[in-house]
Amino acid sequence: MIKPTLFERLDFLIFGHLIHLLYPTYFRQKYGYQKYYILFFHYWIPQKLFRLNPKASWPVHFTSKVLAPENIKKGILCDPGDNPNVYVQANNGLIIGNNVGFGTGSKIISANHAHTRHSEHTKTVPIVIGDNVFIGANSIVLPGVCIGDNVIIGAGSVVCKAIPSNSIAVGNPCKVIKENKPYEETLTEMKFHRKIPK
């Protein structure tokens, strides 16, 4: 494990505890991920003072949009919208596991507009995304999709049907191209900025 620098320790002492209070569902590595002062000035201030994604209880980049965050259930090491230009619409619900990344420009859309009445959304089951998943830049995940554990979705893909666990999938429509190697990193190896839930 890399020893934190003096700057990283000061950053945690000054801003880390503040972030702990301001973002109740934010769980990340204590050192070596995002600087805490950046989370405060570049995320919390736009979210809370300028009312950009104010209802999300995790950091959301000011260029991203999270709709219906109250319908999102997420694990740790997962903050939908923390990268630039991400669009998350969770009207029908979104269930996300642990250690899930959303690439820049990705879109998660849980509800379409009704064909005969555009002011209404169609009802479907929630989107479900498993543990240890990465959704590449500019990919789109469509309503009702289930993505298993240990999956990589290639950049620019359109996911319109279920993707099984331990897969690498790409394309439009998104298809499995090969099996993914077992995920090696474990949560027990990491030191978090707060106690993680069981």
VOFI-374643 format. One line per 5 residues: their letters; for each residue x, y, z of N, C-alpha, C. Coordinates in steps of 0.001 Angstrom, whole numbers, plus 500000, padded with zeros to 6 digits. Example, Ala and Ser with C-alpha at 12.3 -4.5 7.8 and 13.67 -1.06 7.14 Angstrom:
// VOFI-374643
as = 513190:494310:507800:512300:495500:507800:513200:496700:507800; 512850:497750:507080:513670:498940:507140:512900:500030:507870 .
This chain:
// VOFI-374643
mikpt = 500830:498816:500000:500000:500000:500000:500875:501249:500000; 500526:502242:499168:501311:503471:499049:501056:504362:500256; 502138:504894:500806:502025:505784:501959:501550:507159:501493; 500535:507736:502172:500028:509047:501739:501041:510153:501974; 501019:511153:501088:501897:512307:501243:501338:513230:502336 .
lferl = 502140:514180:502734:501703:515164:503730:500495:515940:503200; 500522:516303:501907:499398:517027:501309:498120:516192:501385; 498220:514900:501071:497042:514031:501128:496492:513928:502549; 497382:513864:503522:496929:513806:504922:496241:515097:505333; 496814:516233:504952:496197:517525:505276:494850:517681:504570 .
dflif = 494799:517241:503311:493555:517300:502543:492457:516510:503253; 492816:515327:503760:491823:514516:504471:491424:515182:505791; 492402:515723:506528:492096:516357:507814:491197:517576:507645; 491457:518380:506611:490685:519613:506429:489359:519356:505728; 489403:518621:504609:488203:518445:503791:487584:517049:503867 .
ghlih = 488382:516048:504212:487887:514674:504212:486726:514450:505161; 486834:514966:506373:485751:514802:507347:484504:515587:506924; 484727:516714:506267:483610:517513:505767:482864:516742:504668; 483603:516136:503747:482993:515331:502680:482229:514164:503283; 482779:513583:504334:482122:512474:505039:480724:512894:505507 .
llypt = 480590:514108:505998:479296:514613:506467:478386:515044:505315; 478970:515644:504279:478174:516220:503191:477624:515180:502217; 478338:514070:502070:477925:513015:501131:477734:511699:501881; 476532:511438:502395:476313:510250:503230:476448:508915:502504; 476350:508878:501173:476462:507602:500462:477742:507510:499636 .
yfrqk = 478738:508328:499973:480015:508327:499266:481000:507450:500020; 481432:506364:499384:482408:505440:499972:483522:505210:498964; 484703:505709:499290:485857:505546:498410:487115:505300:499237; 488221:505006:498530:489493:504829:499203:489877:506118:499917; 490470:505962:501091:490825:507138:501889:491836:508022:501159 .
ygyqk = 492834:507403:500575:493856:508154:499846:493991:507589:498432; 494408:508435:497497:494759:507976:496171:493616:507944:495175; 492430:508379:495565:491341:508436:494584:491137:509896:494195; 490092:510521:494657:489796:511921:494349:490228:512788:495521; 490831:513911:495239:491209:514844:496300:489937:515393:496948 .
yyilf = 489946:515494:498269:488751:515931:498994:488421:517396:498744; 489436:518231:498589:489150:519643:498317:488487:519810:496944; 488845:518942:495985:488192:518984:494677:486731:518571:494809; 486459:517541:495608:485075:517133:495842:484263:518281:496417; 484866:519050:497307:484141:520163:497923:483894:521296:496928 .
fhywi = 484953:521770:496272:484827:522949:495411:484219:522646:494041; 484519:521486:493469:484065:521185:492110:482781:520361:492068; 482410:519745:493181:481213:518912:493199:480161:519448:494167; 480527:519565:495452:479520:519938:496450:478968:521345:496213; 479840:522305:495937:479365:523681:495735:478415:523777:494538 .
pqklf = 478761:523231:493343:477776:523280:492246:476483:522522:492563; 476610:521390:493271:475415:520605:493581:474486:521309:494550; 475034:521803:495627:474189:522323:496700:473934:523823:496599; 474938:524599:496243:474735:526047:496178:474103:526486:494861; 474524:525856:493753:473979:526229:492449:472868:525286:491999 .
rlnpk = 472511:524321:492870:471356:523427:492668:471473:522574:491405; 472679:522095:491114:472881:521153:490020:472899:519742:490619; 471873:518967:490390:471719:517627:490974:471703:517671:492504; 470906:518536:493099:470969:518725:494549:470455:517551:495369; 469618:516680:494777:469035:515582:495546:469935:514358:495638 .
aswpv = 470970:514295:494824:471893:513150:494881:472735:513252:496150; 472857:512142:496867:473618:512133:498120:475042:511644:497904; 475522:511726:496684:476894:511372:496327:477392:512444:495353; 478697:512530:495109:479214:513563:494209:478767:513345:492767; 478219:514398:492151:477829:514387:490739:478512:515569:490067 .
hftsk = 479206:515294:488973:479914:516340:488242:478918:517378:487718; 479325:518638:487687:478387:519701:487306:477919:519607:485853; 478623:518855:485002:478169:518675:483621:477281:517446:483454; 477109:516674:484514:476274:515468:484452:474882:515760:484985; 473947:514865:484683:472556:515036:485129:472061:513716:485690 .
vlape = 471534:513757:486920:470941:512578:487552:469489:512898:487864; 468572:512211:487174:467141:512398:487387:466602:511262:488252; 465733:511592:489194:465103:510640:490121:466137:509865:490935; 467088:510559:491596:468087:509848:492398:467475:509058:493550; 466253:509417:493954:465576:508670:495020:465220:507255:494576 .
nikkg = 465247:506983:493271:464959:505642:492747:466223:504827:492493; 467356:505347:492945:468630:504650:492737:469071:503991:494043; 469340:502698:493966:469947:501961:495079:471340:501579:494620; 472353:502020:495366:473712:501777:494912:474583:501266:496039; 475618:500537:495645:476592:500031:496599:477691:501047:496847 .
ilcdp = 478855:500544:497232:480003:501418:497469:480923:501395:496259; 481847:502345:496213:482731:502525:495056:481900:502694:493792; 480845:503462:493914:479901:503645:492810:479179:504970:493002; 479400:505895:492085:478775:507208:492170:478315:507632:490777; 477124:507201:490365:476671:507517:489011:476592:509020:488772 .
gdnpn = 477304:509465:487738:477339:510891:487420:478575:511599:487900; 479527:510879:488508:480716:511572:489012:481715:511902:487906; 481553:511309:486729:482368:511684:485570:481626:512739:484744; 482340:513480:483896:481670:514515:483095:480670:513951:482086; 479610:514710:481850:478627:514474:480786:477903:513137:480878 .
vyvqa = 477697:512638:482085:476932:511405:482282:475466:511778:482495; 474562:511004:481888:473128:511228:482046:472512:509969:482650; 471872:510129:483809:471233:509004:484488:469773:509369:484717; 468871:508608:484124:467438:508809:484308:466886:507543:484948; 466491:507657:486212:466104:506489:487008:464614:506481:487339 .
nngli = 463783:506953:486432:462345:507007:486710:461758:505646:487089; 462203:504581:486426:461708:503232:486723:462601:502475:487699; 463623:503120:488194:464498:502493:489170:465815:502035:488563; 466837:502081:489400:468179:501673:489017:468831:501050:490239; 469258:499789:490108:469903:499064:491199:471333:498773:490763 .
ignnv = 472291:499307:491514:473705:499203:491141:474469:498542:492282; 475349:497610:491942:476159:496913:492930:477355:497729:493385; 478375:497045:493869:479608:497672:494345:480629:497773:493218; 481433:498822:493279:482551:498998:492358:482071:499053:490902; 481231:500016:490626:480689:500206:489274:481107:501576:488761 .
gfgtg = 481696:501601:487574:482144:502851:486977:481362:503193:485733; 481094:504479:485566:480373:504982:484402:481299:505933:483658; 481699:505564:482440:482609:506381:481657:481996:507702:481238; 482850:508626:480881:482421:509946:480438:481418:509837:479292; 480325:510575:479396:479323:510606:478341:478379:509427:478311 .
skiis = 478485:508526:479281:477569:507363:479281:476166:507801:479700; 475187:507001:479272:473789:507323:479552:473069:506082:480045; 472339:506235:481145:471549:505159:481728:470104:505634:481695; 469264:504952:480925:467894:505418:480698:466929:504317:481122; 466221:504532:482220:465352:503475:482763:463928:503529:482237 .
anhah = 463532:504619:481568:462161:504738:481070:462130:505501:479757; 461386:504971:478796:461157:505667:477525:459871:506486:477614; 459729:507436:476719:458455:508139:476586:457440:507206:475941; 456194:507291:476364:455131:506484:475750:454973:506909:474291; 454743:505938:473398:454653:506232:471962:453451:507105:471617 .
trhse = 452366:506952:472363:451159:507696:472038:450930:508905:472944; 451805:509088:473914:451656:510203:474850:453044:510566:475376; 453714:511480:474704:455104:511778:475024:455309:512419:476387; 454262:512913:477005:454392:513509:478335:454457:512445:479431; 454262:511170:479074:454307:510082:480055:455454:509138:479743 .
htktv = 455938:508465:480796:456968:507450:480628:456347:506062:480731; 456885:505126:479958:456426:503740:480045:456958:503105:481321; 456246:502128:481832:456661:501411:483045:457405:500145:482656; 458571:499939:483265:459343:498713:483075:459979:498343:484403; 460630:497190:484431:461384:496798:485626:462622:497687:485718 .
pivig = 463206:497826:486906:464413:498649:487042:465589:498069:486264; 466516:498926:485916:467805:498479:485386:468599:497924:486566; 469250:496778:486367:470076:496167:487416:471493:496003:486885; 472452:496528:487623:473869:496420:487254:474590:495781:488430; 475330:494700:488176:475992:493931:489232:477243:494580:489777 .
dnvfi = 478062:493785:490458:479319:494243:491056:480455:494216:490025; 481441:495092:490234:482669:495112:489432:482375:495256:487941; 481601:496283:487624:481197:496548:486243:481766:497894:485811; 482215:497956:484562:482596:499248:483995:481848:499452:482692; 481193:500593:482593:480448:500965:481395:481247:502040:480678 .
gansi = 481730:501713:479485:482646:502576:478751:482043:503894:478317; 482917:504804:477936:482518:506156:477525:481500:506119:476398; 480522:507009:476507:479480:507202:475482:478622:505966:475235; 478568:505062:476199:477669:503908:476074:476283:504287:476571; 475277:503529:476122:473890:503762:476519:473320:502449:477050 .
vlpgv = 472723:502510:478233:472031:501354:478817:470542:501680:478802; 469754:500829:478158:468335:501094:477938:467438:500425:478986; 466152:500788:479038:465248:500323:480100:465169:498803:480244; 465066:498370:481500:464831:496967:481828:466023:496054:481685; 467190:496592:481349:468377:495770:481111:468962:495279:482436 .
cigdn = 469506:494059:482409:470227:493497:483557:471650:493189:483110; 472627:493761:483810:474041:493516:483524:474601:492763:484723; 475210:491614:484475:475724:490763:485547:476965:491324:486223; 477601:490504:487062:478830:490875:487767:480042:490731:486849; 481080:491548:487136:482363:491433:486446:482184:491568:484931 .
viiga = 481580:492679:484526:481295:492925:483110:481964:494229:482678; 482485:494230:481462:482977:495455:480834:482126:495699:479594; 481553:496901:479539:480802:497329:478362:481709:498281:477586; 482009:497933:476334:482919:498741:475532:482362:500117:475218; 483258:501051:474969:482872:502434:474668:481946:502488:473463 .
gsvvc = 480935:503349:473556:480013:503572:472450:478989:502478:472230; 478838:501568:473178:477884:500464:473022:476469:500896:473374; 475492:500187:472815:474083:500389:473158:473570:499076:473729; 473336:499077:475051:472937:497850:475758:471417:497807:475810; 470829:496890:475035:469373:496805:474968:468848:495444:475424 .
kaips = 469743:494541:475833:469316:493255:476385:470312:492818:477451; 469954:491792:478200:470759:491347:479339:472167:490929:478905; 473140:491258:479755:474533:490850:479544:474925:489958:480727; 475357:488715:480447:475670:487799:481549:476948:488179:482295; 477106:487650:483490:478298:487900:484297:479556:487426:483580 .
nsiav = 480685:487995:483981:482010:487607:483487:482139:487753:481969; 481627:488887:481455:481626:489105:480014:482270:490431:479652; 482785:490475:478432:483159:491731:477786:482219:491864:476601; 481474:492966:476550:480447:493138:475518:480611:494500:474855; 480399:494539:473550:480562:495784:472796:479539:495853:471671 .
gnpck = 479372:497046:471114:478631:497213:469876:477241:497776:470016; 476597:497958:468854:475224:498436:468769:474467:497536:467789; 473643:496625:468309:473359:496362:469724:474538:495659:470406; 474641:495851:471702:475749:495318:472493:475678:493790:472546; 476806:493137:472222:476884:491678:472234:478144:491238:472957 .
viken = 478076:490083:473599:479245:489521:474274:480251:489087:473213; 481511:489521:473382:482550:489110:472431:483532:488126:473050; 483652:488164:474385:484511:487177:475030:484263:487167:476528; 484841:486157:477173:484714:486025:478624:485704:486963:479297; 485291:487568:480388:486163:488445:481159:486925:487624:482188 .
kpyee = 488155:488027:482485:488945:487353:483519:488320:487610:484886; 488546:486720:485860:488007:486966:487211:488539:488282:487785; 487679:488978:488505:488076:490252:489106:488980:489981:490299; 490105:490678:490400:491117:490356:491407:491075:491227:492657; 490685:492478:492520:490717:493412:493657:489581:493100:494626 .
tltem = 489855:493160:495925:488814:492933:496923:488683:494157:497823; 487484:494334:498372:487241:495488:499246:488075:495422:500514; 488426:494213:500959:489197:494065:502201:490622:494596:502050; 491095:494750:500813:492451:495271:500590:492503:496794:500667; 491351:497436:500666:491307:498890:500586:491081:499535:501950 .
kfhrk = 491661:500714:502109:491415:501522:503295:490468:502644:502889; 489282:502651:503491:488253:503619:503113:488292:504840:504028; 487666:505906:503563:487613:507148:504347:486578:507080:505475; 485774:506033:505486:484777:505827:506535:484512:504342:506619; 483853:503924:507668:483541:502507:507840:482525:502083:506793 .
ipk = 482844:500996:506082:481944:500550:505026:480817:499712:505619; 479632:499770:504994:478517:498973:505508:478730:497493:505252; 478071:496642:506039:478218:495198:505861:477341:494720:504739 .
